[in-house]
């Protein structure tokens, strides 16, 4: 951070200045180098270097082309705003990242975020004491097991638990770090760095360049999602059962039995009204006003009190993520877990998987599997790992599918964030058969304000409305098929929405705007390039009815499927209906890579059910 003479290095100075320019709030003190460091040390180098280069270029632009602004800082803010509103996704993402970085720096401590609520007359919500994390146990000295499970997310944890409880010797290898049961941080930058892959900044390829959200810690994405439990519609399985092999291997009765087993083991509760907060209640009000079906979400929680902090992990430990439930159960049954252990390839003797090679603590380690290796590393990492292990199949890494989506901000006359409420405690599945549903999405202050209108003085003005703002999201069941490649360190995801997907996305955003106005919003902020910054009536949103280009708005992509899909034809499918990789005798896949299609609803419940099915097959059921 500093040179020998005590001078702050140039990138730090640029980031400090960017924070002041992005959010020059008169009640915020100057950001410190420590705040910059909290963000800077979490950024992947592949993103940090270009971000710093772009910062330097924008500061240069601000010096030579002030765009009529009185100061260089104001000119910098104008240039960042122009980038963030660009129709070119790469430029827009750079502008959004600079804006978000500035907000993370300026609001990186609770006492700084209190400024946003001071004028509203109530304290900053959801501040609770977080119990001190128990020290992680010493890693086991284990280099062999009956079954090696790669990945500790919903799929890997489900398989490991089932096998361990059946008496199998199981070793779980997890790329990410340990994750405490009760987790909270006073800066979302810490959570993004510790629990998300690539600090949630890894994107698909152009022109859309959609950020791909994945967890990267013990418990996988279950630690950073909203713990939503949806059984997939029966129509999804009817599509899968067009393949007679899948109809025989995974009939509806079996998947129902797996759902039942998961629910009995982990526990699910419907989000109670006491945990709704105002944003969830407003969506319920909007759905009722429109006469469309809206429901409180069923989630893996236990007595949720609605802190609205699921995206970092519950500070009270009441989100039943895998690091809280199935991983401890597996360990109690005799399984072993090694975290910070990146598996690089599977080793074979002929067609038989005999172990894996991993990198841990800067050195390579070999682990021996006596009976089987199970890959549960996600629909991105699993196909890359299979390819690195010598598996050759023309469908490997293809048919990548996802639920990309966008969001809108609604501004209400009354306070919305006095109590944040469950992160995603209510949704409107009325349009599931049309390819989308609408969900509440409660964001931390630093991320919420980065989605509000303007940069610089305009963002300061917008920030006064943070207490009255709600964010809702619309994920779509995209028809697009993409492709995964590259390396484990930084994969390549080629994924481009089809024209039909763009129409679905536009209709979903329009439906969400209708819900907002029906709930009483006075304005809706679309943050879509080429459209007004504020809508004051639903009529202004009807421009989306014919679709919207994904290059014109900020999207995210989660719920990933299909890159090692299962089926009965060894030439057309990577895996069998039992999860076994065709052409091998004991290498299995248990995650959503297996799925022939995406689901249209939150997938964790189905991921766990299919993983339970794979585990049963390994046990002879």
N, C-alpha and C positions, 0 to 999 in steps of 0.2 A: 504493500500500500504506500510506503514512503521510501524515498531514496535516502542515502546516507546522511545527507545534510538536513533531513527532516522535512523536505518538500513533499507535498502530496503528489503522487504520480498523475500523469495527464488523464488516463481513463477515469480515475476516481474524481478528478476535478470536473470532467465532462458530465459524469453521472450526477454529481452533486448539483451542478448548474442545471442539468436537465430536470431534476426534481423541483428546483425552485421555479423554473420556467413553466413546467407542466401544471403545477398547482401552487401558484404564488399567493396562498391564503394569508391574509394579514395577521391572523391569530396563530399561525404556525411558525415556530422558531426555525432557525436554519437547521437543515438536516446535518447529521454528524457523519464522520467517516465510518463509524461503527454501523450505522444504518445502511450505508452503501455496502459495507463488507458483508452484511447478512444476505443481501441480494446477490452480490457479485460472486461470492464463493459457492453459491448454489447453482449458478448458471453453467450448463455444459459448455465446454470450451468451443465446441463447434457452433454454438450460438453466441457466446460472449464475444469472440473475436469480431464476427461481422457486425454485432450490435455496436461495439465500440467504434468500428470504422464508420458505420452509418452516423453515429452520434457526432463524430468529428466532421463528417461531410455536411451534416445539417447545421452544425455551428458555423462552418465556413460559409454556407449559403446565407445564414442569418447575418453574417458580417457584410457580405457583398450585395445581398438582395433583401432588403428589410421589408419589402412588400407594404410600404407605407406605415410600418409600425415605428413607434417612437424609440424603442430600445432594441438591443440585440436579443434580449431574452424574449420580448414580445414577438419578434420576428421568428425566433426559434419555435415558439409555440404555434405560430401560424403555419410554419412549414410542417411541423408534426401533425397538425390538424389536417392539412392537405393530404399528407401521406395516409393518415388513418381513414380518410374518406375516398381514397383512390379506388378506381374500378380494377386496377391491376393488383391481384391478390398478394403478390410478393411485396409490393410497396405498401399496401394496406397493412399487412402483417407487421412490417417493420415499424410503421407508424403506431400501430396498436401496442407493440412490444415496448417502444420508447415511452408511450403514454403510461402503460402499466408499470414499467420500471420506475418512472417518476412517482407514480402513486404509491408503489411499494416502499420507496425511499422516504417520501414525505409522511406516510401514515404507518410507518413500521413499528410504532410503539402504541400501546393503549392510550397513554396520556395525550398523544397527538390526535388519535381518532376521536377522542372525547369532544374535540372542537366541532365535529360534524353534528353533534347532538345538543350542544350547549344552548343554541338558540331555540331548539324544540322544547327545552325545559324538562327533559328527562335524561337519566343516565344512559351511557352506552350499554346496549343489551348484551346478555349472554356471557357475562364475565363471572367465572366461577374458579375457585381454587382447584388446581389439578394435583391429585396425589403424586408424591414423588415416585418415579418409576423404580421398580425393583431391579437390582442389578441382574443382567442377563447371566444365566448359568454358563459355566465353562463349556465350550463346544466339546462334543464327544470325540473320543479317539476311535472313530469308526471308519473303516475303509472298505467294508463289505457288508452285504445284506442280501436277504432273499429277493427283495424287490426294491429298486431305486425309483423314487418318484421325483421328477424334475419339475419344480414349481410348487408353491404353497398357497396358491389362491384357491378359489372355490372348487375347481376341479381337482387339483392336487391334494388339497386337504381332505376332500371327500373320499378319494381313493385311499389315501394313507390311513385315515381313521378306520374305514371299513376293513382293510387288510390287517391292520394292527390289532383291532378288536377280535379278529378271527384267528389270531395267534401267529401271523406272519411277521418275520423280521423285516422292518421297513426303515429305509433311510430317505429322508426328504432333503433335497438340495435346493436352496433358494438363493437366487442372484442378489436380492436386496438385503437390507439390514433388518435386525429384530424390530418388532413393533410392540410398544407397550399397550396393555389393555386400556388404560385410561390415558388419553393423549390430548394435550392442548398446548398451544404455543401463542405467544403474544404477537406473532408476525406470521401471516399466511405464507410469506416467502420461505420460512423454515419448513413448513409442512409441504409446500410444493417441491422443495429440494430433497427432503427426506423420504417422501412417500410416493411421488409421481415420477414416472420415467421422463427424463429430459426436462424436468421442471414444468411438465405439461406444455412444452413448446415444440416438441417433435411434430412435424407436419407431413401430410401426404405431398406428392409431387405436384407441380403446376399443371394447369393454371390456377386451380382452386387453392392449393396449399392449406388444407384443413388440419388444425391441430388434432392429434390423435391422443386420447386420454387413456393412460394405463397406470395402474399401481405398480410400484417396484419396492416391495418390502415383504416381510413375513405376513402372510394373509392376502397378498396380491391386491387386486382391485377392490376386494371386499372391504379393505381398510379406508378407501377414499370414495366409495360410492355412497348412495343414500339408502342402501340396505333394502331395496324394493324387491318384493317376492311376488312375481306374476307366473301363474301357470300359462304356458303357451296355448293359444287357441287350438282346438282340435283340428281345425282346417289346416294348420301347419303340418301336423302329423299325417293327415290325409295325403298331403302332397308328398311327404317323405315315403309313404307307403305305396306310392306308385311303383316303387322298386320292390318286387316281391321279397327280395332278400331282407330288406329293412322291415317289411311287414311281418316277417317271421322272427327276426332277431329282436326287434324292438316294437312289439305290438302296443296298442294304446293301453291295454291292461297292465303291461309291465312298466310303462312310463308312469302310469297313475300310481302303481305300487311304489315306485321310486320317489315320486313327489310326496306320497304319504310318509315314507320313511324319513325323508329329509325334514319334513315339517314336525314330525314327532321328536326328532333328535335335536333340532336347533330352536324351535319355538318361533312363532310368528304372531305379531299383534297388529290389529288395525289401528292406525294412528288415531288416538283419542282426541276429542275436541279440546281438551285441556292443553294439548301439545300443538294445536294448530297455529297459534299466532294469527296475526291479521292477514298475512299474505295468503295462507291456505283458506282462511275464512272468506276472503274476497273471491277466490276462484270458485268456491262453493256457491257464493251469492251470484256470481256471473253465470254459472252453469244453470242455476235455478231460473234466473231471469230469461235465459235463452231457451229453456225447456230441453236442455241436452243432458245426457247422463254424465254425472260427475261422482267420484267416489273417493273417500279417504283411502290412502294406500295401505296395503298390507306390507309389513316390513319386518326384517329380522332385528327386532329391538325388544327390550325388556323395561317396561315402565318409562318410556321416553317422556321427557319433560319439555321438549321443544327448544333446545338451545340453538338449533340451526347451524351446527358446526360439524355435520357429518362428513363434509369434504376433507376435513383434516383428521377426523377420528374423534369419537365422543370423549370429551374431557371427563365424563363420569363413568365411562366404560359400559354404557348401556346399549351400544350398537353391537350386535352379535356377529361381528366379522370373524373371519376364520382364525385370526390370531387370538381371539377371545374364546372360541368354541371348539371347532374340530381339530385344530392343531394341538391345543392342550390335551384334548381327549386322546388323540393319537399318541402323544408322548406318554401320557399316563398308562396307555396300553402297551408301552414298550418300544414305540418308534423312536428314531433319533432324527434330529434336525441340525443341519449345518446352514447357517445364513452367510451372506457375503461370499457366496460360492457360485461362480458363473460356469455352468456346464457348457463346454465348447463342442463336444461331439460324443456320439455313442460309438463304442467299439464292438466289433463283430468277430465271431469265429464262424465263417461260412454265413449261413442265414440266421445265426443265433446271436442275439445281443448279450454280451458278456460283461458289460460295464460301461462307464462313462469316463471321459477326461474332462477335468474342470480346472479352473484357475481360482486359487484362493490364497489371500495373503501374499500376492505377487509371485506365486510359484504354481506349477502344474501338479495336480494330484490325480491319481487314478483310483476309481472306486469300482469294486467288483459286484456284479449282480448275479446271484446264483440262479434265480428263476425268471425274472422279467425286469424290463425297464419300462416305465410309464412316463410319457411326456405330457405335461400339463402346463406348458410355458406360455400359452396364449396363441391366438390365431395369427400372430405376427412372428413370434419367436420360435414356435414349434416347427413350422415348415422350414425356416432358416436352419434350425438345428438338424432337422432330418437331412436337408441337402448337404450340410457340412459333414454329416456322418456317412455320406456315400449313397443315400437313398436317391434313386433316379426314377422319376415318374413324370410324365408329361403334364399331369394335373397338379403337381406339387407347387404350392404357392399361388395357384390360380383360384378363380372363383371367390376372391376376397369380397366379403359383403359386410355391411355395417349399417348403423343407424345414425347418419349425420343429422345435424339439426341447427337451428338458430334460436335466437331469443329476442324479446322486446322488453323495454322498461315502461312500466305504467306509473304515472304520477297521480296521487290522490290528494284530496283536500285534508284528510285526516292522517295522523301518524300511522305508518305501517310497520315500522321496525322498533316499536316500543318493546315488544317481545318478538323475537325472530320467528319462533315456531319451528316445527320439523322442517328440515332442509327440503324434502319433497314429500309433504304429508298429504297432498291431494292432487288428483289428476282427473282429466276429462278424456275417457277412452271412447267417447261417442263416435269418433271418426276413425277408429282402428281399421275398419274394413276399407276405408279410403286411403290408408297408408300412413296415418299419423295419429298422434295423441298429444294433448297439451298437459304440461306439468308445471307445478310450482318449482322454482329453483332459488333457494335462499343463498346469497353469496356473502362472503366476508366484505367488510367495508372497502378494503383496498381494491378488490376486484370489481365490486359494484360501481365505485366511482370511476374506474377506468372505462366503464361502458356508458357513462353519462355524456351529455352533450358538451362538445367543445374541448379546447386545450387552453391553458393559461387563464386569463381573466374570465373567459366564458365558462371554463370548468369550475372556477371558484364560485361563480353565480349558480351553476348547476348543483354544486356540492351542498348548497343550502337546502336542497330538496331531498337529500339522502334519507332523512327519517321518514319521508312520505313516498318512497320509491319501492316498487315491487318488481322483481324479475321473474318472468315465466319463460318456459322453453318449449319448443316443439321438435322432438326427434321424428324422423320419417323412416319408413321401411323402404329403403332405397332399392331400386331394381338393378342398379349398376353392379357389375362384377369387375373387380380390380385384380391386382397382382402384387404379391409380396416377394421381395428379393433383398439383395445386399447382405450385410454382415450383422452379427448380433449387436455390435457396439452402436451402430446407427443404421437401422434397416431402411429399405426403400419400399414405400407403399404407393403404388400407382392406382389411383381411384378417381374417377370422373363421373359426376352425376349425369344421368341421361336426361334428354328433354322432358320425359315423363316425370322424372324425379324433381326437376325444377318446377314443374306445375304443382306437384304434390307439396313441395316446400312453400310455394307461394300461397296455396290454399291453407296450409297449416298456419302460416303467419297471419293470414287474414282472419282465420277462425280465432286465433289468440287475441288479435286486436278487438274482435267483436266481444270476446269474453271480458277483456279489460273494460271496455266502455259500458258493457252491461253491468259490470260490478261497480261502476261509478267513477272510473278514472276520468280526470279532467284533461289529461294529455297522455299520449303514447309516443315513446321515442323509438323510432325504428332502427336508427343507425345503419341505414342502407344507402350506399352511394347513389347519387342522382335523385334521391327523394328528399322531401323536406325533413328537417331535423326533428320536427314536432308535428304530430297529428292531433287535431282537436275534435275530430269526429270520425266515425267509422267509415264514412264515405271516402275520406282521403286514403284509407287503406285498401280500397277496392282495386287499386292499381295492381295489386298482387294477385288478383284472381287468375290471370293468365300465366302466372309463374314468375320466378325471380332467378336471376343468374347467381350461382354460388360465388362468383368473383366479386359480387357487389356488397356482400355482408360478411360479418364475422361469424364463423361457424365453428363447431367442434364435432368430433366424431368419437363415439364410443360404441360398445356392444359390437364386437368384431367376430366374424364367422367365416368358415368354409374353406380354408386353405389346405386342408388334408381330408377332404370330405369322404364320408363313408358310403358304401354301397356294395352290391353283389358282383360287380364286374371289375376284376383286378386290373384290367386295362384302362378303365374309365375312372376308377375310384382309387384313392390312395390307401384307404383303410376299409376293413370289413365292418359289418354291423356290430361286431364285438369290440371294435376299436383297435384291432390288431392291424399293423401295417402289412399290406399285401407284400409277399415275397420274403417275409421274415417269420420266425417261429415264435418269438416272445417279446417283440417290441410293440408297445401299445401307445395310442394317443387317447387322452381322456377329456380334452378341453373342447371349446367351441370350434376348433379347426374341423371337427368331425361333421358339423352341421351342414346338410345339403342346401339349406336356405337360411335366411335370417328370419326373425320371429315377429317383428312388429311390436313387441313389448319387451320390457326389461328382461334380460336373459339369465341372470344369475341362478334363479330357481331351476331353470331347465338345464343349465350347465351342470349344476350339482346333481340333478336327477340322471342325466346321461352318464356322468362320472360314476354315480352309484351303480348304474347298469353295467359299466365296464368292470367295476370292482367285483360285482356279483359274478360276472363271467370268469374273471380271474380265479374266483373261489369255487368255480364249478357249477354255479347257479345259472 
